[in-house]
Amino acid sequence: MAWTIDHSPPLNGTTRGIVAILVAVSLLSFSDALVKLSGDSFGLAQLVLLRSIVAALLLALWLLPVRGMSGLRHTRPGWVWARSLCLAAMWLSYYAALPAMSFALAAACYYTAPAWMALLGRVLLGVTIGGRGWAAVALSLAGVLLAVLPSAETFTPVLLLPLAAAAFYALAGLITWSRCQAESPVAMALSLNLCLVFVAAAALLLLSLFRPGDPESFVLAFWPRLALADWSLAFVLGCLLALIATAVATAYRVAPTPVVGVFDTAYLGFAAVWGALFFGDAPTPQEALGIALIACSAILMSFGGQKRDE
């Protein structure tokens, strides 16, 4: 698994990647808003399992009639599964952090992902985005910090969870860009959801055997009783995840990772919209300014070139 880029970027790949990631983060923010509205009835592993089963079934029903069993095969299965494990770790780390901190602070930590992508891309792939690109990353991070303004009291060990989620997401993006160009986005999305099913099932098995801590907590709950509305929500979240996983795989497959990573921070803007519509949480002037800085960083990044060190 050498860290090399063995492809030429596809025609119009950057534009297609930007569109795909904007679709993904708009749907992801909507999905997270649905979880915030009525997701307290679930346990973490239970929610991940049910949502991913639905998404995997939908993706398989999409692939099999069109491509048959050959559509499920990967050119480099090792890299695809490494990517899936990184994303599974990302989901679990981020969701585990949410009950212990505000959503805004968790998002601020998670959206250090563009900086992780730039740093890991430089170290692992020899990619440099130039002065303009680094300025865009710095502007993006400044916008995130301004939007949420974390205080000294909020810096606790639990912050390591969303920061780890950001690092795992960045690593998954680099794997997708550098080693999964020949893969089908839908097949990669299916593998991700199968990986999530296996990981969630393993977590449930451990919980059933050891029952650690508070069984009523979101992270440690084994299998809370679900109402019909909860089952319906799990189905809707699964449908959304199938679309999100496909769009994310497409974005990081066709466009350079740091570019996609900066546009990925548009999640904060979409989250502000859903927050205002669903919860009446209109952005403050300071939050609006932070979101504007993130948008400016995305525009700046789109005009910045990237190259590999020779």
N, C-alpha and C positions, 0 to 999 in steps of 0.2 A: 504494500500500500504506500508507494512513494508519493510524497506531496509534490506533484507536478501537475501543470495544466497541459492536457494533451489534446486540445481542440482549438479551433478558430471560432471566435464569437459568431453566432448566427446573424444573418442580415436583419437589421432593425431589432436586434435582440434587446437592446437597452430600453427602447420604447415599449416593447411587448412586456418586458419584465416589470416596468413601472406600472403599467396598466393592471397587470396581474396582481401585484402586491397591493395596490390600492383597493382592488376588489376584495382581496383576502382580508385586509385589515378592517374594511367597512363591515364585512360579514362577521369577523371575529369580535369586533366591538359590540355588535348587535347580539351575538351569542352570549358574550359575557354579561350584557345587560339583562338578558333573559335569566341567566343563572342568578344574578343579583336579585332579580324580582322574586324568583320562586325556587331557587336552588338549595335553600336551607334544609330541605327534607332529605337530601342525599348524604351519603358518605363519599369521601374522595375516591376511593377505589371503585365503589359501586357506580358512581357517576361516570368515571372514565371507562369502565367496562361496558355499561349499557350504551353510552354514546358511540363508542368505537365499534361495537357489534353492528349497530345500525349503519354507520358509515361504511364499514367493510362490506356488508351485504349489498348496499347500494352500488358501491364501486365495482364489486364482482359482477353484479347484474348488468352493469354498464359495459364492462370489458368482455365478458365471456361471449355474448351473442355476436360481437363485432370481430373479435380477434381469436376467440377460442382459448384453449389452454396456453397457446404460445404467447398470448397477451399478458400472462402472469409472470413470464420469465424475465429475468434481468440480465443485462450484459455483464455487469459487475455486481453480483449479489452481495459480496462482502461489504462493499462501500454503501450499497443501499440500506443494508441492515445496520451498519454503523451509523448512518444518518438517522435511521428510525429510532435507534436507541438514544441518540442525542436529543431528539425531539421528545421522546417519551420522558426523559429526565427533565427536560425543560418544562413540560406540562405539569408534572408532579411537583417539581420544586416551586413553580410559580403559584399553583393552586394551594399548596400547603402553606404558603406565606400569607395568603389573603385573610384568613381569620385572625391573624395576629397583628395586622397593621392596616392602616387605611389603604384604600384602593389607589389613591393618588400617589402615596409614597412607594407602594409596590410597583406601580407603573413607572415611576421615576427611576427606580433601580433597574427594572427590566429594560428600559429604553436607553441604557448604556450599551445596548447591543451593537449599534454602529461603531462605537469606539473599539469594542471587542473584535468586531469583524476586521476593522482596519489593522489593529495590532496583530491578530492571528494571521491575517492575510499576508502581512509583511514578514512575519517570522516563518510561517509554514510554506508559503507559496512564492515569496519574493516579490509580492505585488506592492507597488507604490502608487498612491493616488495624487501625489504632488501637493504643492502648497495650498492650492485652491481647495482640493479635496479635504485636506486636514482642517482647513478653516471651516469647511462645511460641517465636518464632524464636531468640531469644537462649538460651533454655533448651535448645532442640534442639541448637544448636551447642556449648553447654557439655557436653551429654551425649556428643556425638560425641568431643570432645577428651578428656573424662574416660575414655571407653571405650578409646581407643587410646594416649593420653598420648604424643604425638610428642616426641622429644628434640631438642636443638639440633643434634645431628649429622645428623639426618634431613632438615634443611631444605636441599635441593639444587635446582638448576634443573629437575630432572625432576619436581618437585612441580607445575610449571606445567601438566603434562599432565592430571592429574586435576582440577585447578582449572579448566582450560579445559573439560574434559568437563562439569563442574558448570554452568558458564556456558552452554554450548551446550544442555544439557538444560533449564535454566531458560528460555532463549529459546524453545525448541521448545514448552514448556508454555504460555508466554504467547501464542504464535501460535495454538496449538490453542484456548485459551480465548477469545481475542478475535476470531479471524477464521475459525475452522473449525467453528462451531456447526452449520451446515447440512450438514456432511459426514458420510458414513457412516463409523463407526469401522473397519469391515472394509476399506472402500476405502482409507482413509488408511493402514491397516496394510499393505495390498498395495503402495501407492505407496512406503512406507518401504522395504520389502524390495526392490522394484525398484531404488530409489535405491542401496541397499547393494550390490546385484549390480553395478550400473554402476560404482560407486566402487571396489569390490574388483577388478573386472576391469581397470579402468584402472591400479590399483596393481600388479597382476600383470604387465600389459604393460610398465610402467616398470621393474619388477624384471627382467623378461626381457631388456630392452634394455640396462640399465646395470649390473645385478648389483652394487649398492653394498655395501661393508662385508662383514660376516661372513654368508655364505649359510646358516649353521646357526642363526642367531639367530631368535627367534620373530618379530620385527618384519620382518626382511629376508629371511627364507626365501622361496624362490619357490614350489616345489611338492614338499614332502617326500613320499616314498612312504608310502601309507596301507595299513594292514591292514584286514581285514574289520570288525574291532571299531571302527576309526576311522570307517569309512563309516557304520556303524550309529550311532555317537555323533553324527555330523554330522546324520543323519536325525532322531534324537531331539531334538537341539538346535534343529533347524528347526521341528519340531512345537511345541516350547515357545515359540520366538520368535513363531510365528504367534499363539498365545494371549496372550503378553505384550504384543505390539504392539497387539493389539485392545483389551486391557484398559486399557493406558496411554492410548490415543487416547480411549477412552470416559471415563476419569477426568478428563482435562484438558479434554474437550469440555463436560462437564456441571457441573463444580464449579470454584470459584475456584482459581486457580493456587497461591497461598500455602497454602491449606488442604490441597490434594493434596500439595504439596511437603513439608509437615511429616509427613503420614502416610507419605510415600514413605520416610522414614528408618526405618520399620519393617523395612526390608531388614536392618539391623544385628541386630535380634532374630532374624529368620529365619536369617540367616547364622550366628549363634551356635548355633542348634539344629542346623543341618546340619553345622557344624564339630564339634560334640560327637558326633553320630551317625556321621559318616563318618571323622573324623580324630582323635577322642578329645580334642578341644580344648575342654574345658569352660570357660565364662567365669570369670574371676577375680572376686572381690568388687567390685573397682574397675570392671571391664568391666560387670558386672551393674548397678551403680549408674548408670553412664553410659547403659545401655539403658533403665533405669527413668526417667531424666530425659527421654529422648527420648519415651517413652510419655506422660509427664506433659505434655510440650509439645504432643503431638497432642491430648490431651483439652482442654487450655487453648485451643488454636486452634479446636477444634470449637465452643466456646461464644463465640468472638469474632466480632463482626460485621465486614463489609467494606463499603466504599462507594467510589464514585468522586468525586474532587474535581469540583465544578461550575465 
